[in-house]
Amino acid sequence: MFAKFAQAAASIVIVVASAAALWSQFGNNRANNLVKEANALVELGQKQHNEAVPKFNALVEALHDFPANRAELEAPARELGEMYGRTAEQFRQAAAKLDEASKRPTDPVVVEYFTLRSRKWAKTAEARELVRQYVLLVVDPTVRTPEELAARQSELDERISVIVQEEKSLEEASTKIENENSSKFD
């Protein structure tokens, strides 16, 4: 009787262990796919940001005649607003993919890494959204003077600065995890 019980228990343990291993492998595969998708979104977001930077710099240079040149700045400002909106969305989606990956059955260190990276990309999205708001100040009818523009830009600059520091901190923490556990990220 005991032998049959032991044999049945051993069979159950083997089945449960096999199911756990398969679930873990499924979790790892799904997490890896989510990470690949997130990386592609980050790459696209970075590319879009890099395309926007020269246009942003040109807009900032043209602000010396604001608000007299508001009409001629409207189209470039709206275009930049759309570009930064798309960029922010790419980073939001990347953050969501990594957040989902962090919920898959995988190593706790990898989960922590995914969580940190997700938070970092969410902060990047937040910063890009603030830059979008920054450039759209040019077409905001409530901004009537260069002083009002400068004050509103200064507020956004301060918020962006805080977010960039948070991004940097999250980047450093995730890089530290990756460096200390390089075998888990091969």
WOSUL-V555826 format. One record per residue. N is the residue number from 1. RES is the residue in one letter. PHI is phi in radians with two decimals (NA if undefined). OMEGA is omega in whole degrees, -180 to 180 (none if undefined). Layout:
# WOSUL-V555826
n: <N/N>
res: <RES/RES>
phi: <PHI/PHI>
omega: <OMEGA/OMEGA>
This chain:
# WOSUL-V555826
n: <1/2/3/4/5/6/7/8/9/10/11/12/13/14/15/16/17/18/19/20/21/22/23/24/25/26/27/28/29/30/31/32/33/34/35/36/37/38/39/40/41/42/43/44/45/46/47/48/49/50/51/52/53/54/55/56/57/58/59/60/61/62/63/64/65/66/67/68/69/70/71/72/73/74/75/76/77/78/79/80/81/82/83/84/85/86/87/88/89/90/91/92/93/94/95/96/97/98/99/100/101/102/103/104/105/106/107/108/109/110/111/112/113/114/115/116/117/118/119/120/121/122/123/124/125/126/127/128/129/130/131/132/133/134/135/136/137/138/139/140/141/142/143/144/145/146/147/148/149/150/151/152/153/154/155/156/157/158/159/160/161/162/163/164/165/166/167/168/169/170/171/172/173/174/175/176/177/178/179/180/181/182/183/184/185/186>
res: <M/F/A/K/F/A/Q/A/A/A/S/I/V/I/V/V/A/S/A/A/A/L/W/S/Q/F/G/N/N/R/A/N/N/L/V/K/E/A/N/A/L/V/E/L/G/Q/K/Q/H/N/E/A/V/P/K/F/N/A/L/V/E/A/L/H/D/F/P/A/N/R/A/E/L/E/A/P/A/R/E/L/G/E/M/Y/G/R/T/A/E/Q/F/R/Q/A/A/A/K/L/D/E/A/S/K/R/P/T/D/P/V/V/V/E/Y/F/T/L/R/S/R/K/W/A/K/T/A/E/A/R/E/L/V/R/Q/Y/V/L/L/V/V/D/P/T/V/R/T/P/E/E/L/A/A/R/Q/S/E/L/D/E/R/I/S/V/I/V/Q/E/E/K/S/L/E/E/A/S/T/K/I/E/N/E/N/S/S/K/F/D>
phi: <NA/-1.09/-1.10/-1.16/-1.09/-1.10/-1.14/-1.15/-1.09/-1.10/-1.12/-1.11/-1.06/-1.12/-1.12/-1.10/-1.10/-1.13/-1.11/-1.11/-1.12/-1.14/-1.08/-1.10/-1.11/-1.05/-1.05/-1.13/-1.12/-1.13/-1.07/-1.08/-1.14/-1.11/-1.13/-1.07/-1.11/-1.09/-1.08/-1.14/-1.15/-1.11/-1.05/-1.14/-1.07/-1.14/-1.09/-1.11/-1.10/-1.08/-1.24/-1.39/-0.97/-1.09/-1.21/-1.07/-1.05/-1.14/-1.12/-1.07/-1.08/-1.38/-1.30/-1.08/-1.83/-1.21/-1.65/-1.02/-1.77/-0.95/-1.05/-1.31/-1.55/-1.05/-1.09/-1.11/-1.17/-1.14/-1.06/-1.12/-1.01/-1.14/-1.08/-1.23/-1.12/-1.14/-1.08/-1.04/-1.12/-1.06/-1.24/-1.09/-1.14/-1.08/-1.06/-1.12/-1.09/-1.23/-1.09/-1.11/-1.08/-1.19/-1.63/-1.43/-1.20/-2.71/-1.04/-1.01/-1.16/-1.18/-1.05/-1.07/-1.07/-1.05/-1.10/-1.11/-1.14/-1.05/-1.13/-1.10/-1.21/-1.13/-1.16/-1.06/-1.07/-1.09/-1.13/-1.12/-1.13/-1.17/-1.14/-1.02/-1.09/-1.02/-1.25/-1.34/-1.03/-1.06/-1.78/-1.31/-1.17/-1.38/-1.64/-1.90/-2.29/-1.04/-1.18/-1.13/-1.07/-1.07/-1.14/-1.19/-1.13/-1.08/-1.03/-1.17/-0.99/-1.11/-1.13/-1.10/-1.03/-1.10/-1.14/-1.07/-1.12/-1.11/-0.99/-1.07/-1.10/-1.15/-1.07/-1.10/-1.14/-1.23/-1.15/-1.06/-1.07/-1.09/-1.18/-1.34/-2.31/-1.02/-1.14/-1.48/-2.08/-1.36>
omega: <179/-179/179/178/179/179/179/179/179/179/178/179/180/-180/180/179/179/179/179/180/179/178/179/180/177/179/179/179/180/178/179/178/178/178/177/178/179/180/178/178/178/179/178/178/178/179/179/178/-180/177/-178/-173/180/178/176/-180/179/178/180/178/-177/-178/-179/179/-179/7/-178/-178/-179/-177/-179/179/-175/-178/178/180/179/178/178/177/178/-180/-179/174/177/179/179/-180/178/-179/176/179/178/178/-180/178/-180/175/178/179/-179/-179/179/179/-180/-178/-180/178/179/177/179/178/180/-180/179/180/177/179/179/-179/175/177/177/178/180/179/179/177/178/176/176/178/-180/-177/-180/174/-179/-178/179/-177/178/177/-172/-176/176/-180/177/178/-179/-180/-180/177/179/177/-180/177/180/179/179/-180/179/-179/179/176/178/177/-178/179/178/177/-179/-179/-180/178/177/178/-179/-179/-178/-177/-172/-179/-180/-177/180/none>
